[in-house]
Amino acid sequence: MKKILLLFTLFGLFQTAQAQFGLRAGFSSANFEDTNFKPKSGFHVGAYYRAEAGFFSVEPGIQYAMKGYETNNDQTGAKIDEQLSYVDIPVLVRLNFLPALNVFAGPQASVLVSRKYTDATGTNTSTEPIRGYDVAGVVGLGANLPLGINAQVSYDFGLTSLNYFNTDVKNRVFKLSLGYDF
């Protein structure tokens, strides 16, 4: 009964809220936690739906995100490039401190859609060596700019092991983004 009452309360709250659909894209720098690998540069692009209710807003979204790492083989020095492509589904809660500034945090579920491992011997696209999903936390700072444009800086930190070649590693991703509210 309490859950049903909570659902009706939240539904009523968001019925009076302003809602905005938007698109977001930007630069990503990803790596695995606690490794000596170099960060992998990439991009992310997606859509979001923001329901604002005064001081806070809830923003579910979906985006394509490139992750991975770069390193060199210890014996040969040859370059190794690991590109992981995910579909991220964040659900962010934003606290709007000023009309133009907000902080946000929330959970993010991710599904691995492709893998491209390249070294001196060739390319491997099998997703077998890595877990097919990731669960992460997201924190960041956002700014609302004129003309419906917004900017944000965020950090994704994996909460589950990717079990990469039976090794306990987690994704870490720094993102710079620009968005547009319709």
N, C-alpha and C positions, 0 to 999 in steps of 0.2 A: 504494500500500500504506500509506503514511504517513497519508493522508487517512482511510482505512478504520479504521486503528488509533485515530486521533484521534476519529473518530465514536463508536467503541465506548467509549473512555475517557469522553467527555462523556456518553454515554448512561448509563453506569454511575454516573457522578457524580450525575446528576439523578434516577436511580432511587432513590437514598438521600436525596434532597433533599425538603424540605417544599415543597409547591406550593399556591398560593392563587389563586383566581379573584377578581376584584374589579371594581367599577364606579368611575368617576372622572368628576367634572364640575367646572367652575369658570369663572372670569373670564379673558378674553384681551384683551390690548392689542397690536394689530398695526400694522405700518407697513412701508414699503419702505425699504431701506438707502440712505443718502446722498441723501435728498430733504428738501425743506422741508415735506412734508405733515404733517398732524396724525394721531396714532394713531387707529385705529378700534377702538372697544370692541366686544366680542362675548363669545361663550362657546364652550366645548368640552365634549363629553360622549362617553364611550366605556367600553370594557372592557379589562382586562388580565389576564395570567396570569403569576404570579411563581413561579419555581422557585428556592428558596433552598438554598444549599449552604454554610452557615457564614458566613464573612466576606463572601461576595459572593452576589449573586443576579442572574438574568437575567429580564428582564420584557418580553416582546413584548406589543403592544397594538394596538388599533384605535380610532379616535375621529373624530367629526365635529368640525371646527374652523372657526370664522369668522375670516377674515383680511381685509385690505384697508387702506384709508386714507380720510381726509377732507381736503379742501382747499377753497380758493376760487379761482374763475377769475380770472386776472391782469387781464383787461380789464374784466369786468363785476362782479366781486366776488361772483358767485353761488356758492352752495355746491355742491360736487361730492362725492358719496359713492360710493365703490367698495367693494362687499361681495363678497368671494371666499369660496366655501365649498369646503372640502377634506375628503377622507378621509385622515387621517394614520395611518401605520403605523410607530410607533417600535419599536426594539429596544434597550432600555436595560440597561446593566450597573450594578448598585448595589453600592457598597462600604459595608458596615454597620459603622461605627466604634463605635457604641454600640448597645445594644438599641433605643433610641428614635430614633436619628439615622443618616442615610445620605446619601451623595452619589451622583450618578448621571450617566451620559453615554452617548451612543450615536447611531447613525444613525437617520434618519427618512425614509421615502419618503411622498410625498403625491400624491394625484390630485385635480385640479380637477373638482368636480362641478357647480358653477354660478357664475355671475357676475351681479351686478346693479349697473350703473353708472347713477347718477341725477344729473342736473344740471337747470338751468332749462328746458331744451328737452324733457325727458322721461326715459324709462328705456330702457336698452339691456341686453339679457341675452345677447348673443352672447359666446361664449368665444374667438372668433377672435383678438382682440388680445393674448392671453396664452398662454404655453406651458401645456399641459394637465397637467404634472407638476412636482414640485419634489423636490429632494433636500436634506436639511438635517441639521445636527447639533443635538443636544439636550444641555444641561447643567442640573443643578439640585441642590437640596437637599430632602430629604424627612424627615418626622418621623412616627413610629408613635405614635399616641395610643391611649388605652384603648378597649375595646369594638370593636376591629377597624377603627377609623377611622384614616385617615392623611391628612396634609396635605403639600403640596409647592409649591415655587416653582421655575419652570423658565424657560429661555430657549431658543427655537428660532432658529437662524441659518441662513438659506438658503445652500447651497453652489453652486447652479446659477442662472444668469440666467433670469428669467421671460420675457425678451424681450418686455416689455410695450410695445406699439406700437413695436417695434424698438429699445427702450431697455434697457440692461443694468441691471436692478434685481433685488434679492433680498429675500425675505420676512424679517422680523424680528418675533418674537412673544414677549411676556412673558406667562406664565401663572401664575395662582394656582389651586390645585386642592384639592378634598377627595375622598377616596376611601373605599371600604368594602370590606374583605376578607370574603369568605364562608367 
